Amino acid sequence: DASMYQAALHLNLVSESVKDRVELAKINLGAAKYCAYRSAFSDSAVFLRKGLKLIETKSKKEDEKWAKNFDLAMELTESLAKMEFILGKLDACKATNREVLFR
């Protein structure tokens, strides 16, 4: 809803100092869903990318993101692929879909 959107906007500004990055990634997912519902697909994609970035570990190993937060990573990635398709970013959509297929 709108409150999730507002929370994500504000918390993303200070995301480097947020301790629970997984919770903030979930808030970004909620904001992305709100944006998609409102047909703000580009904004939705921004929140989804931010959510994925938040659940990356310090080691930057892609597999760790999936191992530690599989369901969240899957939902963020699948949703991002949908937004990229809707936005006509087909190469990005294919790359995102490949990431999902290899999990």
N, C-alpha and C positions, 0 to 999 in steps of 0.2 A: 504494500500500500504506500501511500504518499509519505508516511512517517519513516518507512524503511528507506525510501529514496532520499529523504532529507538527512537521515542518519548517515547513510553511505557518503553523501556529498561532503559532509563535515568531517567524518572520521577518516576519509581517504586523504584529506589534507594533512593529517598527522599520523598516517598509517605506519611510518617508520618507528614511532614511539608506542604503538599499540602492542600490548603484550600477547593478547589472544588473536593471532592472525587468522586462525581457522574461523573463529566467530565472525570476524570482520569479512572474511570471504563469503560466509553465509549471508551476511547483511547485503553484500554486493550482489549476490544471487537474487535476493529478494528485490533489490532495486532494479536489477535487470529485468525481472519478470514484470514489475510495474511499468517500466519503460516500454517493454514489448506490448503489454496490454494497451498502452496509450499510443501505440504505433510509432514510438520513438526508437526505431530499430538501431540506429547508429549509437545512440546513448546506451542502449541495452548492451551492445557489443563492447563498449568501453568498460562498463561495470563487470562484464564477464571476464574480460582480459585482466582487469585489476584483481578479481577474485582468484584467477589462476596464478597470477604473480604472487599473491599473498600466501598461497599454500606451497610455494616452492620452498625448499629447505635451503639453508645457508650453503650447502655443498653444491647446489644447482643441479643435482642429478635428477633428471626427469623421472626416473623410476621411483624415486623416494616420494615424490608428490602423489603418485598413484598408490604406492604401498601404504602410506599413512592415512590418506583421505580418499580412498577409492570412490565411494559414492558421490562425494562432493566434487571431486575432480571430473568424474564422468558427467554429472549433471551440468557443470560449468562448460565443459568441452562440447557436449552435444548441443547445448543451447547456443554456444558461440557459432557452431557450424550452421545452425538454422539461421541465425542473424546474418551471417556472411552470405548465405544463399539468398536470403530475402533482399539483401543490399546489392546483390549482383557481383559480389566478390568471389567468383567461382574458383579461382586458383587457391585463395585462402581457405575456402570451404573444403576443397579437396584435401588440402594439407591437414586441416583440423580433423576431417573424417578419418584420414589415415592414422592419426594419433589415437583415435577411439578404437579403430579396428585392431590395432596391435596390442590392445590391453586385454 
